Amino acid sequence: MRKSGFLTLLKVVLVLTFLYLFLVSIGLMGVAFRGFGKDFAENLIKTTSNPFIGLFIGILATSIVQSSSTTTSIVVGMVASGVMTVTNAVPIIMGANIGTTVTNMLVSLGHITRREEFKRAISGAAVHDFFNLICVAILFPLEITTGLLRKLAGGLSNLFVNCGGIKFTSPMKIATKPTIHFIEGIATKYLNLPIHLSSILNLIISVIILFVSLYLIIKLMKSLVIKRTEAVLDNFLGKSGLIGILAGLIFTSIVQSSSITTSILVPLVGAGILTVETVFPITMGANIGTTTTAILASFATGNISAITIAFVHFLFNMIGVLFIYPIKLFRIIPIKFAKALGELSYKKRRYALIFVLSVFFIIPAVLIFISRLFR
């Protein structure tokens, strides 16, 4: 009993340590991008100035790293450093929301040898894909024409940052500053590297810290809460859609990964324990819960533009849920599409593979490549 308590305490301490390192990586990334100078910023903005290409960059990048938290955290760091505008960052955030659903689709492919189970698993995974695709189909053109999310997020960040005319000083920024300066000093003072080389080294170090810390946070949190999650699934889910949304939101906020939440559900749907209708509200809650990582990262920067893009991520998912879930006609659309893909995959299993490869990798990669040819 004592050993179990000690291990739990150790895991909590490690989570806090890696959370601190995650925040350090965001700050260090901003330092690295600023070191690349004005030319780098202009080239990057030109690359992402086309909102459609920004969307596909978000899909492809997130599909490769299998974590929207990683993509959005990097985007927050880039916006904070001034090398990317909020306008250019918004489509990438939307694309990241689509890309993150590749993980649960890959989990569903693990059931491919058992046809009936595979049909259910694909349906359970694809409901998240189609929900996010529908959200993008609605909000992407609205954002391009009106700047709705950008304006709403800007208003929210202004309220938060300058409440009552008091300038916001991020305590996380204060806490991480000494460590960032120390790592930055390794390249400039100890190795005496020129500014561009030190910036490249700082960027490499920041990305490594970000990936490792996020991976370990997710792994540790999963081991801390997985047993409790099973109890929640048994006792609460299926009783109410709102409870499902809340459960998905809370659990994902804790583990900092919507992929974990949805990937836990896929085998349960495959086994026939849960239905697509039951897991759908949880995936919507997971979409909102995953935005806490970007918000946390933005607070670490103390930069209003970074906080704005983090709120864009939050509002995109929140508006998607508020727009689709309350209206039954809209609510059944992603479920119908998911079940249809499940039926197709039951008849021809290759359809599932074609869907995953085309939506998450081939189409985004080809369109990005074509856009570069005609620049």
Buried (B, 14 or more C-beta within 10 A) or exposed (E): EEEEEEEEEEBEEBBEBBBBBBBBBBBBBBBBBBBBEEEBBEEBBEBBEBBBBBBBBBBBBBBBBBBBBBBBBBBBBBBBBBBBBBBBBBBBBBBBBBBBBBBBBBBBBBBBEEEEBBBBBBBBBBBBBBBBBBBBEBBBEEBBEEBBBBEBBBEBBEEBBEEEEEEBEBEBBEBBBEBBEEBBEBBBEEEEBEEEBBBBBBBEBBBEBBBBBBBBBBBBBBEBBEEEBEEBBEEEBBEEBEBBBBBBBBBBBBBBBBBBBBBBBBBBBBBEEBBBBBBBBBBBBBBBBBBBBBBBBBBBBBBBBBBBBBBBBBBBBBBBBEBBBEEEEEBBBBBEBBBEBBEBBBEEBEBBBEBBEEBBBEBBBEBBEEBEEEE
